[in-house]
């Protein structure tokens, strides 16, 4: 009798069942978190693509715009481009009004973007554009918009006899000239390179400036004069 009872008791003892996995529902916080992470990732990718594909309309030159030419609508074309790294350097469609009444203060090749450095205020009557060549080191201390006096002194090459003046024969040939643009000769290394400087000068001073520029005289630009000059 005892043996039967023991067997009965053993037969009623069962092993515990493993928990059945439940399908995640919308009420499960892990499910909700997963959905949110996916949505955030998709949105981030979309925003990144849109930011990199955004384009702005910029102005370019239809044909070459020469130094001193007035900037007019018929000389310009609009193109879409993504140049965020340099967008502040060029005129956009929204900035078209800023070019009204302006002129090219440096040559703008056909197809080039219209940079803000290449456009300036129209010159007053009686002034002409002139170009001089100076040492690159001296040019590094100058910038567009500054007023300078143009001085000449002796021959550039001491062995040259074409100019009878001595090194002490310095004189100012132009005063109150305005620097329009400075172009450095990148093809020459070291301090012996040259820089080309474009100047607005009084018309009556142009002849002297051209003469000295074509001679063996050394041209120097000295900043600091702001009155009415030659």
N, CA, C and O of each residue as an XYZ file, in Angstrom:
920
protein
N       0.853     -1.210      0.000
C       0.000      0.000      0.000
C       0.871      1.235      0.000
O       0.570      2.186     -0.722
N       1.906      1.263      0.754
C       2.813      2.404      0.801
C       3.515      2.597     -0.533
O       3.781      3.710     -0.988
N       3.801      1.441     -1.134
C       4.502      1.521     -2.423
C       3.628      2.188     -3.453
O       4.139      2.990     -4.235
N       2.392      1.920     -3.501
C       1.465      2.522     -4.457
C       1.339      4.021     -4.220
O       1.323      4.804     -5.170
N       1.251      4.418     -2.962
C       1.108      5.850     -2.664
C       2.338      6.617     -3.114
O       2.234      7.720     -3.650
N       3.503      6.023     -2.892
C       4.746      6.694     -3.315
C       4.777      6.859     -4.813
O       5.194      7.893     -5.333
N       4.327      5.821     -5.506
C       4.312      5.893     -6.974
C       3.347      6.938     -7.448
O       3.606      7.655     -8.414
N       2.217      7.023     -6.753
C       1.216      8.025     -7.142
C       1.751      9.419     -6.946
O       1.532     10.290     -7.787
N       2.449      9.648     -5.849
C       2.999     10.973     -5.566
C       4.049     11.355     -6.594
O       4.120     12.498     -7.046
N       4.886     10.340     -6.962
C       5.939     10.641     -7.940
C       5.346     10.972     -9.298
O       5.882     11.792    -10.044
N       4.242     10.328     -9.603
C       3.635     10.553    -10.921
C       2.979     11.911    -11.025
O       2.809     12.437    -12.125
N       2.612     12.483     -9.901
C       1.946     13.799     -9.941
C       2.936     14.948     -9.978
O       2.547     16.085    -10.242
N       4.238     14.671     -9.712
C       5.254     15.735     -9.746
C       5.725     15.916    -11.185
O       6.202     14.961    -11.798
N       5.604     17.085    -11.718
C       5.973     17.364    -13.125
C       7.071     18.409    -13.165
O       7.188     19.242    -12.267
N       7.887     18.353    -14.234
C       8.946     19.340    -14.434
C       8.334     20.685    -14.813
O       7.358     20.734    -15.562
N       8.907     21.786    -14.296
C       8.359     23.117    -14.656
C       8.538     23.392    -16.146
O       9.588     23.073    -16.703
N       7.531     23.981    -16.807
C       7.581     24.323    -18.239
C       8.336     25.633    -18.442
O       8.223     26.545    -17.623
N       9.115     25.737    -19.538
C       9.791     27.004    -19.894
C       8.756     28.026    -20.326
O       7.727     27.684    -20.907
N       9.059     29.336    -20.020
C       8.122     30.398    -20.394
C       8.071     30.550    -21.902
O       9.110     30.548    -22.562
N       6.905     30.679    -22.438
C       6.757     30.906    -23.880
C       7.040     32.369    -24.198
O       6.573     33.268    -23.500
N       7.829     32.601    -25.286
C       8.135     33.970    -25.708
C       6.880     34.639    -26.234
O       6.120     34.065    -27.015
N       6.686     35.868    -25.784
C       5.522     36.615    -26.246
C       5.891     37.509    -27.417
O       6.982     38.079    -27.442
N       5.004     37.635    -28.376
C       5.230     38.543    -29.496
C       5.193     39.982    -28.981
O       4.276     40.355    -28.250
N       6.215     40.815    -29.370
C       6.209     42.210    -28.883
C       4.979     42.963    -29.355
O       4.507     42.779    -30.477
N       4.485     43.790    -28.502
C       3.306     44.596    -28.824
C       3.672     46.068    -28.735
O       4.763     46.428    -28.293
N       2.737     46.914    -29.164
C       2.977     48.362    -29.143
C       3.105     48.884    -27.722
O       3.551     50.012    -27.514
N       2.730     48.098    -26.773
C       2.841     48.522    -25.378
C       4.208     48.173    -24.782
O       4.537     48.600    -23.676
N       4.992     47.400    -25.519
C       6.322     47.006    -25.039
C       7.290     48.176    -25.254
O       7.434     48.636    -26.387
N       7.957     48.672    -24.206
C       8.821     49.852    -24.309
C      10.016     49.602    -25.223
O      10.518     50.526    -25.864
N      10.476     48.330    -25.282
C      11.604     48.024    -26.158
C      11.204     48.109    -27.628
O      11.995     48.524    -28.475
N       9.993     47.719    -27.915
C       9.489     47.830    -29.287
C       9.375     49.297    -29.702
O       9.761     49.679    -30.807
N       8.838     50.106    -28.791
C       8.679     51.537    -29.080
C      10.039     52.204    -29.278
O      10.211     53.017    -30.186
N      11.013     51.854    -28.416
C      12.354     52.430    -28.530
C      13.010     52.055    -29.861
O      13.664     52.888    -30.489
N      12.838     50.824    -30.281
C      13.409     50.379    -31.554
C      12.841     51.142    -32.734
O      13.571     51.542    -33.640
N      11.518     51.341    -32.715
C      10.868     52.097    -33.793
C      11.385     53.529    -33.831
O      11.650     54.071    -34.904
N      11.527     54.144    -32.650
C      12.022     55.525    -32.585
C      13.441     55.639    -33.138
O      13.755     56.589    -33.855
N      14.294     54.676    -32.809
C      15.672     54.699    -33.307
C      15.718     54.590    -34.826
O      16.520     55.259    -35.477
N      14.868     53.759    -35.380
C      14.805     53.620    -36.842
C      14.347     54.922    -37.485
O      14.912     55.354    -38.490
N      13.322     55.550    -36.905
C      12.810     56.806    -37.457
C      13.856     57.913    -37.389
O      14.018     58.686    -38.334
N      14.570     57.981    -36.254
C      15.616     59.002    -36.106
C      16.719     58.790    -37.136
O      17.217     59.756    -37.715
N      17.103     57.547    -37.369
C      18.158     57.244    -38.344
C      17.733     57.645    -39.751
O      18.512     58.250    -40.487
N      16.511     57.313    -40.124
C      16.009     57.651    -41.462
C      15.951     59.158    -41.650
O      16.351     59.678    -42.691
N      15.446     59.862    -40.626
C      15.356     61.326    -40.707
C      16.737     61.956    -40.824
O      16.932     62.892    -41.600
N      17.695     61.446    -40.057
C      19.059     61.983    -40.111
C      19.685     61.818    -41.479
O      20.334     62.735    -41.981
N      19.497     60.659    -42.085
C      20.039     60.417    -43.430
C      19.400     61.359    -44.440
O      20.095     61.921    -45.287
N      18.084     61.537    -44.360
C      17.389     62.429    -45.287
C      17.882     63.864    -45.157
O      18.111     64.539    -46.161
N      18.047     64.331    -43.924
C      18.527     65.699    -43.707
C      19.945     65.868    -44.226
O      20.277     66.907    -44.797
N      20.778     64.865    -44.036
C      22.165     64.933    -44.519
C      22.202     65.010    -46.042
O      22.946     65.809    -46.611
N      21.402     64.184    -46.692
C      21.361     64.187    -48.164
C      20.848     65.519    -48.684
O      21.400     66.071    -49.636
N      19.785     66.041    -48.062
C      19.235     67.327    -48.491
C      20.242     68.451    -48.314
O      20.361     69.322    -49.176
N      20.968     68.437    -47.200
C      21.950     69.494    -46.940
C      23.069     69.473    -47.963
O      23.563     70.525    -48.370
N      23.474     68.279    -48.382
C      24.578     68.175    -49.333
C      24.131     68.365    -50.775
O      24.955     68.627    -51.651
N      22.841     68.236    -51.025
C      22.333     68.424    -52.384
C      21.729     69.806    -52.600
O      21.274     70.119    -53.701
N      21.720     70.637    -51.553
C      21.140     71.968    -51.698
C      22.023     72.815    -52.597
O      23.242     72.846    -52.423
N      21.424     73.495    -53.545
C      22.172     74.313    -54.495
C      21.669     75.747    -54.462
O      20.500     76.007    -54.179
N      22.571     76.668    -54.756
C      22.264     78.095    -54.778
C      22.586     78.638    -56.157
O      23.512     78.162    -56.813
N      21.829     79.630    -56.601
C      22.093     80.260    -57.897
C      23.176     81.325    -57.750
O      23.053     82.244    -56.941
N      24.225     81.189    -58.534
C      25.322     82.154    -58.550
C      25.421     82.792    -59.931
O      24.912     82.266    -60.920
N      26.097     83.950    -59.967
C      26.314     84.641    -61.240
C      27.673     84.267    -61.815
O      28.669     84.175    -61.097
N      27.691     84.053    -63.140
C      28.942     83.837    -63.861
C      29.006     84.808    -65.037
O      28.003     85.415    -65.411
N      30.189     84.946    -65.609
C      30.374     85.836    -66.760
C      30.034     85.090    -68.048
O      30.600     84.031    -68.320
N      29.101     85.644    -68.851
C      28.761     85.021    -70.139
C      29.965     85.022    -71.068
O      30.244     84.033    -71.744
N      30.660     86.126    -71.092
C      31.887     86.267    -71.871
C      32.877     87.045    -71.012
O      32.533     87.505    -69.923
N      34.080     87.189    -71.490
C      35.097     87.877    -70.692
C      34.675     89.309    -70.364
O      34.255     90.058    -71.246
N      34.791     89.676    -69.102
C      34.523     91.050    -68.667
C      35.868     91.691    -68.379
O      36.597     91.266    -67.482
N      36.185     92.714    -69.150
C      37.504     93.334    -69.027
C      37.559     94.323    -67.871
O      36.539     94.809    -67.382
N      38.770     94.596    -67.459
C      39.005     95.542    -66.375
C      38.373     96.889    -66.699
O      38.611     97.445    -67.771
N      37.568     97.416    -65.776
C      36.942     98.715    -65.964
C      35.568     98.661    -66.599
O      34.868     99.673    -66.620
N      35.150     97.492    -67.128
C      33.824     97.371    -67.747
C      32.736     97.388    -66.680
O      32.909     96.869    -65.578
N      31.616     97.997    -67.038
C      30.486     98.051    -66.113
C      29.798     96.687    -66.061
O      29.636     96.026    -67.087
N      29.399     96.275    -64.871
C      28.706     94.996    -64.697
C      27.226     95.201    -65.001
O      26.533     95.912    -64.272
N      26.743     94.586    -66.068
C      25.336     94.697    -66.460
C      24.732     93.305    -66.611
O      25.447     92.314    -66.758
N      23.400     93.248    -66.571
C      22.687     91.970    -66.597
C      22.999     91.156    -67.851
O      23.086     89.930    -67.788
N      23.169     91.833    -68.995
C      23.413     91.107    -70.245
C      24.780     90.424    -70.286
O      25.021     89.571    -71.140
N      25.666     90.790    -69.376
C      26.997     90.164    -69.326
C      27.031     88.966    -68.381
O      28.060     88.301    -68.255
N      25.904     88.689    -67.714
C      25.890     87.674    -66.662
C      24.990     86.498    -67.001
O      24.027     86.629    -67.757
N      25.315     85.365    -66.436
C      24.469     84.174    -66.513
C      24.315     83.619    -65.102
O      25.151     83.866    -64.232
N      23.237     82.864    -64.885
C      23.004     82.267    -63.565
C      23.174     80.752    -63.654
O      22.681     80.111    -64.583
N      23.865     80.205    -62.694
C      24.044     78.751    -62.632
C      23.815     78.286    -61.199
O      24.074     79.018    -60.244
N      23.325     77.054    -61.066
C      23.141     76.468    -59.744
C      24.394     75.694    -59.358
O      24.947     74.945    -60.163
N      24.829     75.880    -58.134
C      26.036     75.193    -57.666
C      25.988     75.036    -56.157
O      25.271     75.755    -55.462
N      26.758     74.090    -55.669
C      26.887     73.868    -54.229
C      28.338     74.122    -53.845
O      29.178     73.226    -53.926
N      28.625     75.349    -53.425
C      29.992     75.722    -53.032
C      29.944     76.368    -51.645
O      30.432     77.480    -51.445
N      29.350     75.653    -50.704
C      29.155     76.193    -49.358
C      30.449     76.680    -48.720
O      30.441     77.648    -47.960
N      31.554     76.018    -49.023
C      32.820     76.389    -48.393
C      33.297     77.773    -48.814
O      34.098     78.396    -48.117
N      32.801     78.260    -49.966
C      33.244     79.571    -50.461
C      32.066     80.439    -50.887
O      32.227     81.361    -51.686
N      30.883     80.146    -50.356
C      29.688     80.832    -50.830
C      29.702     82.328    -50.563
O      29.073     83.087    -51.301
N      30.405     82.770    -49.527
C      30.433     84.196    -49.201
C      31.334     84.991    -50.144
O      31.331     86.222    -50.103
N      32.095     84.315    -50.982
C      33.032     85.004    -51.878
C      32.397     85.406    -53.208
O      32.958     86.217    -53.946
N      31.220     84.837    -53.515
C      30.631     85.050    -54.833
C      29.223     85.624    -54.720
O      28.546     85.456    -53.705
N      28.795     86.305    -55.783
C      27.472     86.920    -55.803
C      26.409     85.871    -56.122
O      26.513     85.143    -57.109
N      25.381     85.807    -55.267
C      24.241     84.937    -55.515
C      23.121     85.747    -56.155
O      23.197     86.972    -56.249
N      22.088     85.046    -56.591
C      20.948     85.734    -57.207
C      20.318     86.717    -56.226
O      19.847     87.781    -56.628
N      20.309     86.367    -54.954
C      19.717     87.243    -53.940
C      20.532     88.512    -53.729
O      20.026     89.486    -53.171
N      21.788     88.511    -54.168
C      22.670     89.663    -53.971
C      22.875     90.468    -55.249
O      23.810     91.264    -55.339
N      22.007     90.266    -56.235
C      22.173     90.931    -57.531
C      22.210     92.452    -57.405
O      22.951     93.116    -58.130
N      21.415     93.004    -56.489
C      21.347     94.463    -56.342
C      22.682     95.062    -55.930
O      22.944     96.235    -56.195
N      23.528     94.269    -55.285
C      24.823     94.781    -54.834
C      25.779     95.069    -55.990
O      26.792     95.743    -55.801
N      25.464     94.560    -57.191
C      26.328     94.790    -58.350
C      25.896     95.993    -59.178
O      26.579     96.370    -60.131
N      24.765     96.598    -58.820
C      24.270     97.748    -59.578
C      25.274     98.893    -59.559
O      25.735     99.305    -58.495
N      25.613     99.410    -60.751
C      26.524    100.541    -60.843
C      27.973    100.207    -60.582
O      28.805    101.110    -60.491
N      28.297     98.922    -60.458
C      29.678     98.524    -60.180
C      30.418     98.195    -61.477
O      29.807     97.981    -62.524
N      31.753     98.162    -61.381
C      32.586     97.812    -62.526
C      33.525     96.674    -62.147
O      33.720     96.379    -60.968
N      34.099     96.044    -63.155
C      35.089     94.997    -62.917
C      36.419     95.644    -62.575
O      36.961     96.418    -63.364
N      36.939     95.330    -61.413
C      38.225     95.902    -61.014
C      39.365     94.923    -61.288
O      40.520     95.184    -60.952
N      39.021     93.801    -61.898
C      40.015     92.873    -62.425
C      39.358     92.069    -63.539
O      38.133     91.975    -63.611
N      40.170     91.501    -64.392
C      39.646     90.731    -65.523
C      38.870     89.522    -65.010
O      39.336     88.805    -64.124
N      37.659     89.296    -65.586
C      36.831     88.147    -65.210
C      36.674     87.266    -66.443
O      35.928     87.631    -67.352
N      37.345     86.127    -66.508
C      37.247     85.248    -67.684
C      35.834     84.707    -67.868
O      35.074     84.600    -66.906
N      35.487     84.368    -69.107
C      34.168     83.806    -69.407
C      33.948     82.524    -68.614
O      34.834     81.673    -68.527
N      32.751     82.398    -68.035
C      32.412     81.200    -67.277
C      32.783     81.248    -65.813
O      32.338     80.401    -65.038
N      33.587     82.216    -65.416
C      33.988     82.312    -64.008
C      32.864     82.867    -63.146
O      32.069     83.690    -63.600
N      32.804     82.409    -61.894
C      31.875     83.007    -60.939
C      32.285     84.462    -60.705
O      33.467     84.803    -60.738
N      31.277     85.316    -60.468
C      31.552     86.728    -60.195
C      31.894     86.863    -58.714
O      31.008     86.835    -57.860
N      33.166     87.008    -58.418
C      33.586     87.131    -57.024
C      33.409     88.569    -56.545
O      33.452     89.511    -57.336
N      33.210     88.719    -55.253
C      33.027     90.053    -54.676
C      34.319     90.857    -54.720
O      34.289     92.086    -54.667
N      35.452     90.171    -54.816
C      36.734     90.863    -54.910
C      36.969     91.448    -56.299
O      37.780     92.359    -56.463
N      36.253     90.918    -57.309
C      36.487     91.364    -58.683
C      35.593     92.526    -59.095
O      35.703     93.027    -60.214
N      34.707     92.959    -58.196
C      33.747     94.023    -58.510
C      33.945     95.173    -57.535
O      34.085     94.967    -56.330
N      33.954     96.399    -58.081
C      34.162     97.561    -57.222
C      33.331     98.746    -57.656
O      32.565     98.674    -58.617
N      33.497     99.845    -56.928
C      32.741    101.060    -57.198
C      33.253    101.738    -58.457
O      34.454    101.764    -58.723
N      32.328    102.280    -59.220
C      32.705    102.977    -60.449
C      33.571    104.183    -60.108
O      33.302    104.907    -59.150
N      34.598    104.382    -60.897
C      35.530    105.466    -60.637
C      34.908    106.829    -60.914
O      34.000    106.965    -61.735
N      35.416    107.822    -60.215
C      34.956    109.191    -60.452
C      35.602    109.731    -61.717
O      36.649    109.228    -62.124
N      35.012    110.743    -62.355
C      35.570    111.319    -63.578
C      36.986    111.835    -63.345
O      37.311    112.331    -62.267
N      37.819    111.709    -64.374
C      39.176    112.222    -64.274
C      40.181    111.235    -63.740
O      41.351    111.575    -63.564
N      39.745    110.007    -63.475
C      40.689    109.000    -62.997
C      40.837    107.898    -64.043
O      39.902    107.583    -64.779
N      42.039    107.321    -64.087
C      42.323    106.248    -65.036
C      42.962    105.071    -64.307
O      43.593    105.231    -63.262
N      42.783    103.904    -64.878
C      43.417    102.712    -64.314
C      44.845    102.593    -64.826
O      45.097    102.764    -66.019
N      45.770    102.302    -63.936
C      47.169    102.104    -64.313
C      47.707    100.896    -63.558
O      47.200    100.527    -62.499
N      48.735    100.297    -64.122
C      49.329     99.104    -63.521
C      50.818     99.312    -63.299
O      51.524     99.786    -64.189
N      51.292     98.959    -62.114
C      52.723     99.043    -61.815
C      53.184     97.704    -61.253
O      52.388     96.930    -60.722
N      54.477     97.448    -61.378
C      55.067     96.223    -60.849
C      55.994     96.571    -59.693
O      56.868     97.429    -59.815
N      55.788     95.890    -58.566
C      56.628     96.140    -57.389
C      57.084     94.803    -56.804
O      56.623     93.741    -57.222
N      57.984     94.869    -55.843
C      58.455     93.648    -55.187
C      57.309     92.964    -54.446
O      56.458     93.615    -53.839
N      57.314     91.643    -54.512
C      56.243     90.885    -53.868
C      56.224     91.100    -52.360
O      55.151     91.157    -51.759
N      57.377     91.217    -51.750
C      57.441     91.426    -50.303
C      56.774     92.736    -49.913
O      56.046     92.797    -48.922
N      57.025     93.792    -50.698
C      56.405     95.090    -50.414
C      54.899     95.028    -50.617
O      54.144     95.664    -49.882
N      54.460     94.263    -51.614
C      53.025     94.162    -51.906
C      52.262     93.459    -50.798
O      51.066     93.696    -50.627
N      52.934     92.597    -50.041
C      52.253     91.848    -48.984
C      51.737     92.752    -47.872
O      50.864     92.349    -47.104
N      52.266     93.972    -47.778
C      51.833     94.909    -46.736
C      50.699     95.805    -47.218
O      50.210     96.646    -46.463
N      50.277     95.633    -48.468
C      49.233     96.485    -49.043
C      47.964     95.678    -49.264
O      47.993     94.448    -49.281
N      46.844     96.386    -49.434
C      45.587     95.717    -49.746
C      44.703     96.635    -50.575
O      44.860     97.855    -50.559
N      43.770     96.023    -51.300
C      42.864     96.779    -52.159
C      42.058     97.779    -51.339
O      41.611     97.481    -50.231
N      41.880     98.983    -51.910
C      41.126    100.034    -51.234
C      41.992    101.045    -50.525
O      41.528    102.138    -50.200
N      43.248    100.701    -50.278
C      44.150    101.638    -49.604
C      44.596    102.741    -50.560
O      44.619    102.561    -51.778
N      44.948    103.888    -49.979
C      45.507    105.012    -50.744
C      47.020    105.022    -50.575
O      47.541    104.827    -49.476
N      47.711    105.252    -51.683
C      49.175    105.241    -51.648
C      49.732    106.370    -52.508
O      49.058    106.887    -53.400
N      50.976    106.740    -52.221
C      51.759    107.603    -53.106
C      52.702    106.711    -53.901
O      53.235    105.732    -53.379
N      52.901    107.055    -55.160
C      53.819    106.297    -56.007
C      55.137    107.052    -56.087
O      55.192    108.189    -56.556
N      56.191    106.406    -55.624
C      57.527    107.002    -55.641
C      58.412    106.247    -56.620
O      58.260    105.042    -56.820
N      59.335    106.976    -57.222
C      60.321    106.367    -58.107
C      61.708    106.804    -57.672
O      61.912    107.947    -57.265
N      62.662    105.884    -57.763
C      64.023    106.226    -57.331
C      65.034    105.364    -58.064
O      64.983    104.136    -57.993
N      65.953    106.011    -58.767
C      67.089    105.341    -59.386
C      66.729    104.141    -60.238
O      65.564    103.745    -60.273
N      67.676    103.565    -60.910
C      67.421    102.365    -61.704
C      67.270    101.136    -60.822
O      67.875    101.051    -59.753
N      66.461    100.186    -61.273
C      66.335     98.931    -60.539
C      67.670     98.192    -60.521
O      68.046     97.592    -59.514
N      68.374     98.242    -61.636
C      69.670     97.587    -61.735
C      70.762     98.646    -61.663
O      70.828     99.497    -62.550
N      71.618     98.631    -60.652
C      72.642     99.672    -60.505
C      73.569     99.774    -61.709
O      74.165    100.827    -61.935
N      73.704     98.689    -62.497
C      74.588     98.719    -63.660
C      73.938     99.368    -64.871
O      74.610     99.634    -65.867
N      72.632     99.628    -64.796
C      71.928    100.213    -65.930
C      72.199    101.704    -65.985
O      72.089    102.395    -64.972
N      72.551    102.205    -67.155
C      72.916    103.611    -67.307
C      71.821    104.435    -67.986
O      72.006    105.623    -68.248
N      70.681    103.801    -68.270
C      69.645    104.509    -69.015
C      68.984    105.592    -68.185
O      68.355    106.494    -68.737
N      69.113    105.518    -66.869
C      68.523    106.539    -66.011
C      69.672    107.234    -65.280
O      70.437    106.591    -64.562
N      69.788    108.554    -65.468
C      70.924    109.297    -64.929
C      70.789    109.625    -63.446
O      71.744    110.096    -62.828
N      69.630    109.384    -62.879
C      69.463    109.738    -61.476
C      70.207    108.771    -60.573
O      70.416    107.608    -60.922
N      70.601    109.262    -59.420
C      71.261    108.414    -58.429
C      70.202    107.783    -57.547
O      69.010    108.061    -57.675
N      70.666    106.929    -56.649
C      69.734    106.282    -55.719
C      69.044    107.303    -54.820
O      67.971    107.029    -54.281
N      69.652    108.483    -54.653
C      69.063    109.513    -53.796
C      68.072    110.395    -54.550
O      67.463    111.289    -53.961
N      67.910    110.149    -55.842
C      67.016    111.006    -56.617
C      65.577    110.555    -56.583
O      64.928    110.487    -57.627
N      65.064    110.244    -55.413
C      63.684    109.768    -55.286
C      62.706    110.928    -55.361
O      62.988    112.035    -54.900
N      61.544    110.648    -55.955
C      60.499    111.675    -56.009
C      59.137    110.997    -56.130
O      59.023    109.875    -56.623
N      58.124    111.695    -55.676
C      56.752    111.196    -55.791
C      56.199    111.617    -57.143
O      56.204    112.802    -57.476
N      55.725    110.658    -57.920
C      55.160    110.986    -59.233
C      53.634    110.952    -59.217
O      52.996    111.544    -60.087
N      53.054    110.277    -58.255
C      51.594    110.229    -58.106
C      51.277    110.239    -56.618
O      51.930    109.548    -55.837
N      50.289    111.010    -56.231
C      49.820    110.996    -54.844
C      48.348    110.601    -54.798
O      47.602    110.801    -55.756
N      47.957    110.042    -53.674
C      46.554    109.691    -53.434
C      45.990    108.713    -54.469
O      44.826    108.816    -54.855
N      46.808    107.779    -54.908
C      46.313    106.732    -55.806
C      45.587    105.667    -54.982
O      45.951    105.395    -53.838
N      44.572    105.082    -55.571
C      43.791    104.052    -54.865
C      44.119    102.676    -55.431
O      44.073    102.466    -56.643
N      44.449    101.750    -54.551
C      44.744    100.381    -54.984
C      43.444     99.668    -55.345
O      42.509     99.604    -54.548
N      43.408     99.136    -56.561
C      42.233     98.412    -57.037
C      42.386     96.916    -56.788
O      41.489     96.273    -56.243
N      43.518     96.374    -57.189
C      43.753     94.941    -57.023
C      45.249     94.669    -57.007
O      46.043     95.433    -57.557
N      45.616     93.563    -56.365
C      47.017     93.141    -56.283
C      47.105     91.693    -56.746
O      46.419     90.820    -56.214
N      47.950     91.444    -57.736
C      48.150     90.092    -58.253
C      49.604     89.699    -58.056
O      50.509     90.357    -58.568
N      49.824     88.622    -57.311
C      51.182     88.170    -57.006
C      51.618     87.130    -58.025
O      50.844     86.245    -58.390
N      52.853     87.238    -58.480
C      53.422     86.261    -59.403
C      53.776     85.000    -58.626
O      54.782     84.951    -57.919
N      52.926     83.977    -58.769
C      53.129     82.741    -58.006
C      54.185     81.843    -58.629
O      54.580     80.840    -58.035
N      54.642     82.196    -59.820
C      55.598     81.335    -60.505
C      57.022     81.505    -60.031
O      57.897     80.729    -60.414
N      57.274     82.510    -59.201
C      58.632     82.773    -58.718
C      58.667     82.555    -57.219
O      57.858     83.119    -56.483
N      59.607     81.734    -56.768
C      59.731     81.462    -55.338
C      60.666     82.469    -54.683
O      61.528     83.060    -55.334
N      60.476     82.650    -53.381
C      61.369     83.536    -52.642
C      60.932     84.975    -52.703
O      59.856     85.298    -53.207
N      61.796     85.848    -52.176
C      61.460     87.261    -52.046
C      61.689     88.045    -53.324
O      61.383     89.236    -53.373
N      62.227     87.400    -54.374
C      62.538     88.118    -55.606
C      61.361     88.192    -56.562
O      61.475     88.770    -57.643
N      60.229     87.609    -56.174
C      59.063     87.645    -57.042
C      58.491     89.045    -57.160
O      58.832     89.945    -56.393
N      57.615     89.208    -58.136
C      56.990     90.499    -58.381
C      55.486     90.423    -58.144
O      54.888     89.347    -58.157
N      54.906     91.569    -57.931
C      53.454     91.688    -57.798
C      52.986     92.818    -58.700
O      53.633     93.860    -58.793
N      51.866     92.604    -59.358
C      51.267     93.629    -60.208
C      50.158     94.321    -59.427
O      49.258     93.670    -58.896
N      50.231     95.631    -59.366
C      49.255     96.412    -58.598
C      48.503     97.335    -59.553
O      49.107     98.104    -60.301
N      47.178     97.245    -59.514
C      46.332     98.124    -60.325
C      45.899     99.313    -59.480
O      45.482     99.155    -58.332
N      46.002    100.495    -60.057
C      45.735    101.737    -59.327
C      44.772    102.626    -60.090
O      44.778    102.667    -61.321
N      43.936    103.345    -59.330
C      43.197    104.480    -59.889
C      44.059    105.711    -59.648
O      44.409    106.020    -58.510
N      44.401    106.418    -60.735
C      45.234    107.617    -60.607
C      44.578    108.764    -61.367
O      43.763    108.547    -62.264
N      44.947    109.984    -60.994
C      44.473    111.153    -61.719
C      45.001    111.105    -63.152
O      46.141    110.708    -63.394
N      44.165    111.508    -64.084
C      44.514    111.384    -65.499
C      45.791    112.141    -65.855
O      46.575    111.681    -66.685
N      45.998    113.293    -65.233
C      47.177    114.095    -65.564
C      48.475    113.468    -65.056
O      49.558    113.847    -65.502
N      48.376    112.513    -64.130
C      49.583    111.857    -63.606
C      49.923    110.587    -64.372
O      50.956    109.966    -64.122
N      49.064    110.202    -65.300
C      49.231    108.923    -65.979
C      50.504    108.866    -66.823
O      51.203    107.854    -66.828
N      50.802    109.950    -67.535
C      51.967    109.947    -68.431
C      53.262    109.706    -67.663
O      54.086    108.891    -68.079
N      53.449    110.408    -66.543
C      54.654    110.220    -65.729
C      54.751    108.792    -65.197
O      55.829    108.199    -65.160
N      53.612    108.259    -64.791
C      53.607    106.913    -64.225
C      53.993    105.873    -65.276
O      54.776    104.963    -65.005
N      53.437    106.019    -66.470
C      53.763    105.079    -67.549
C      55.242    105.177    -67.917
O      55.908    104.164    -68.131
N      55.744    106.402    -67.986
C      57.153    106.615    -68.338
C      58.077    105.939    -67.330
O      59.019    105.245    -67.712
N      57.808    106.141    -66.057
C      58.661    105.560    -65.023
C      58.520    104.037    -64.963
O      59.486    103.328    -64.681
N      57.321    103.546    -65.226
C      57.100    102.098    -65.192
C      57.869    101.394    -66.294
O      58.295    100.250    -66.129
N      58.050    102.080    -67.429
C      58.749    101.485    -68.567
C      60.251    101.759    -68.553
O      60.967    101.335    -69.460
N      60.725    102.457    -67.540
C      62.157    102.732    -67.418
C      62.778    101.736    -66.445
O      62.132    100.777    -66.023
N      64.025    101.975    -66.100
C      64.707    101.105    -65.138
C      64.560    101.601    -63.704
O      65.245    101.119    -62.802
N      63.676    102.553    -63.500
C      63.483    103.084    -62.147
C      62.764    102.074    -61.262
O      61.984    101.246    -61.733
N      63.044    102.164    -59.996
C      62.359    101.318    -59.028
C      61.100    102.030    -58.559
O      61.149    103.182    -58.130
N      59.973    101.335    -58.646
C      58.683    101.891    -58.225
C      58.374    101.409    -56.809
O      58.486    100.222    -56.504
N      57.985    102.347    -55.954
C      57.578    102.013    -54.582
C      56.226    102.641    -54.292
O      55.944    103.757    -54.729
N      55.400    101.927    -53.561
C      54.092    102.441    -53.144
C      54.139    102.709    -51.647
O      54.370    101.805    -50.843
N      53.914    103.972    -51.291
C      54.001    104.391    -49.892
C      52.608    104.761    -49.391
O      52.031    105.736    -49.872
N      52.047    104.008    -48.434
C      50.705    104.317    -47.932
C      50.694    105.549    -47.046
O      51.707    105.929    -46.460
N      49.498    106.176    -46.962
C      49.346    107.237    -45.971
C      48.832    108.556    -46.457
O      48.638    109.446    -45.629
N      48.591    108.761    -47.754
C      48.085    110.039    -48.235
C      46.608    109.902    -48.547
O      46.194    108.967    -49.233
N      45.801    110.850    -48.035
C      44.356    110.746    -48.235
C      43.741    112.019    -48.786
O      42.519    112.108    -48.906
N      44.556    113.002    -49.124
C      44.013    114.233    -49.672
C      43.865    114.141    -51.165
O      44.176    113.107    -51.758
N      43.398    115.195    -51.783
C      43.299    115.235    -53.230
C      44.696    115.323    -53.790
O      45.467    116.203    -53.408
N      45.028    114.426    -54.686
C      46.358    114.410    -55.266
C      46.327    114.582    -56.755
O      45.338    115.048    -57.321
N      47.433    114.198    -57.401
C      47.561    114.371    -58.830
C      46.705    113.377    -59.565
O      46.683    113.371    -60.796
